[in-house]
Amino acid sequence: MSVFTVIGFWPDTDQRFATYVKAKTATEAEVKCAEHHASVAICGIIRGRHECVDTKSQLIRHTAPHD
């Protein structure tokens, strides 16, 4: 089993969505995610655990001025 990051959005609000799923393949990760979050529009699946770019630590790192 591998960990996959599933990325998508909620169509009714356009709010971004990301979660982690343990699965054998990316397709299996997509199916598992859809079973638990039926109304999410899935945009992509990435092998591994990836932090969302809109988390506080990522925003600080990406928007901090460069020295």
trRosetta pair geometry for C-beta under 8 A, 3 or more apart (Angstrom, degrees):
i j d omega theta_ij theta_ji phi_ij phi_ji
1 22 4.8 31 167 175 125 102
1 23 6.6 136 -149 65 85 4
1 24 6.2 -67 -105 -74 57 59
2 22 7.2 171 84 -149 29 61
2 23 6.8 -35 62 71 74 55
2 24 7.1 91 18 -135 87 22
2 47 5.9 -20 150 -150 140 96
2 48 7.7 -50 173 -62 106 45
3 20 5.6 -6 -172 -173 106 109
3 21 7.3 146 -156 75 57 36
3 22 5.7 -37 -95 -93 63 67
3 47 7.8 104 83 -171 54 55
3 48 6.2 43 85 -142 93 22
3 49 5.1 -12 124 -52 138 89
4 20 7.1 154 78 -155 42 58
4 21 5.2 -25 62 64 93 88
4 22 7.7 153 16 -101 77 19
4 23 5.8 -30 8 39 124 108
4 26 6.0 150 -126 -113 148 63
4 29 3.8 -32 61 -115 149 164
4 45 5.3 5 174 -175 126 100
4 46 6.7 152 -163 75 72 39
4 47 5.8 -47 -106 -107 78 43
4 48 7.4 36 -112 24 37 28
5 18 6.2 -3 -176 -169 98 103
5 19 7.5 164 -152 84 56 32
5 20 5.8 -33 -98 -98 61 70
5 45 7.1 161 81 -156 50 50
5 46 4.7 -12 57 59 101 96
5 48 6.6 -23 -10 87 103 56
5 49 6.1 119 -61 -134 102 34
5 50 4.4 -74 -17 32 166 94
6 17 8.0 -25 114 123 87 96
6 18 6.9 164 83 -150 52 52
6 19 5.4 -13 56 61 99 80
6 20 7.5 170 14 -97 80 18
6 21 5.6 34 -17 -1 119 120
6 29 5.9 -169 -65 149 110 106
6 30 6.7 150 -120 -97 122 53
6 33 4.4 -129 135 -82 176 159
6 42 6.1 -48 -176 -134 105 110
6 44 7.7 173 -153 94 46 46
6 45 5.3 -13 -105 -105 69 83
7 16 7.7 -24 -165 -171 86 95
7 17 7.1 145 -161 88 42 65
7 18 5.0 -7 -105 -102 71 89
7 42 7.5 103 79 -157 41 65
7 43 5.4 -55 107 63 86 99
7 44 4.9 -3 57 62 107 87
7 45 7.4 -170 20 -78 75 35
7 46 7.2 32 -8 -2 114 104
8 16 7.8 152 94 -162 35 54
8 17 4.7 -21 74 68 77 112
8 18 7.6 158 26 -78 58 48
8 33 7.9 143 -1 147 134 139
8 40 4.7 97 97 163 141 103
8 41 5.1 179 -174 89 111 50
8 42 4.2 -72 -77 -107 133 37
8 43 4.9 157 -106 0 57 80
8 44 7.7 176 -67 27 65 54
9 14 6.0 -5 170 -158 131 41
9 15 6.3 163 -159 82 81 37
9 16 5.4 -49 -101 -108 87 39
9 17 5.5 171 -99 8 25 94
9 40 7.2 155 76 -159 21 77
9 41 5.5 -16 62 59 73 101
9 43 6.8 42 -3 -27 88 121
10 13 4.9 15 96 43 117 94
10 14 7.1 -59 75 -1 71 10
10 15 4.8 9 35 53 112 90
10 17 6.0 109 -36 -46 76 122
10 39 6.7 38 -141 117 80 101
10 40 6.2 -54 -87 -109 60 67
10 41 7.5 150 -113 14 12 85
11 14 7.4 22 -149 -71 25 51
11 39 7.0 -115 30 167 99 88
11 41 5.1 88 -54 -25 99 121
12 39 7.2 -5 -8 160 112 131
16 52 7.4 134 129 -158 131 131
16 54 6.5 122 61 15 151 146
17 37 7.1 159 -179 165 147 156
17 40 5.1 -109 90 -139 168 123
18 50 7.9 -93 -171 83 136 89
18 52 4.8 171 39 -83 154 115
19 33 6.3 153 68 -124 123 109
19 37 7.3 157 2 -15 149 146
20 49 5.4 6 -115 -116 133 93
21 29 4.3 138 87 -148 128 87
21 32 5.0 146 -162 88 134 128
21 33 5.4 -95 -55 -59 148 92
23 26 7.5 125 93 -92 130 15
23 28 3.9 175 -174 101 122 105
23 29 3.9 -153 29 -65 147 72
23 32 5.8 -156 -77 3 122 138
24 28 5.3 53 47 27 78 157
25 28 4.7 99 54 6 78 101
25 29 7.0 -135 99 -5 44 86
26 29 5.4 -52 -150 35 35 116
26 30 6.5 40 151 -22 65 101
26 45 4.3 140 -160 104 100 136
26 47 6.9 -80 -74 -63 99 83
27 30 5.6 -51 -152 32 33 113
27 31 6.6 32 151 -17 65 104
28 31 5.6 -52 -148 36 35 112
28 32 6.3 35 154 -18 67 105
29 32 5.8 -54 -145 38 30 110
29 33 6.3 30 156 -19 64 108
29 45 5.4 134 90 -150 127 136
30 33 5.9 -57 -148 37 28 110
30 34 6.2 27 155 -18 64 109
30 42 5.8 131 -141 141 94 168
30 45 5.7 -91 -63 -53 92 143
31 34 5.8 -57 -147 38 29 111
31 35 6.5 34 153 -25 63 104
32 35 5.7 -53 -152 29 31 114
32 36 6.8 12 157 -4 64 108
33 36 6.2 -70 -153 45 31 99
33 37 5.8 -31 171 38 73 107
33 40 7.0 -74 151 71 103 137
33 42 6.4 106 100 -91 135 131
34 37 6.8 -76 -119 67 23 67
34 38 6.3 60 178 -111 64 48
34 40 7.4 -135 -106 60 56 95
34 42 6.8 -71 -70 -26 93 133
35 38 7.3 6 -148 -72 15 80
37 40 4.1 20 134 -5 115 125
42 45 7.2 11 176 -51 120 92
46 50 5.5 7 90 -5 139 139
51 55 5.6 -77 174 25 102 143
51 57 7.2 -44 170 73 151 114
51 58 5.9 176 123 -55 116 122
52 55 5.0 114 70 -28 86 95
52 58 6.8 -138 100 14 50 153
53 58 4.9 -146 -148 144 41 147
53 59 7.7 99 161 -65 62 65
53 62 7.1 18 -161 -12 96 157
54 58 6.9 -17 -7 74 8 125
54 59 6.6 34 -150 -58 40 107
55 58 4.8 84 59 12 81 106
55 59 7.0 -154 89 -9 37 89
56 59 5.8 -58 -146 36 30 110
56 60 6.4 28 158 -18 66 106
57 60 5.9 -54 -148 36 31 110
57 61 6.3 27 155 -16 65 109
58 61 5.7 -57 -145 40 31 109
58 62 6.0 13 163 -6 68 114
59 62 6.2 -66 -138 46 25 99
59 63 5.6 -7 173 7 66 121
60 63 6.7 -71 -129 49 18 90
60 64 5.8 34 169 -46 61 108
61 64 6.4 -40 -137 9 19 113
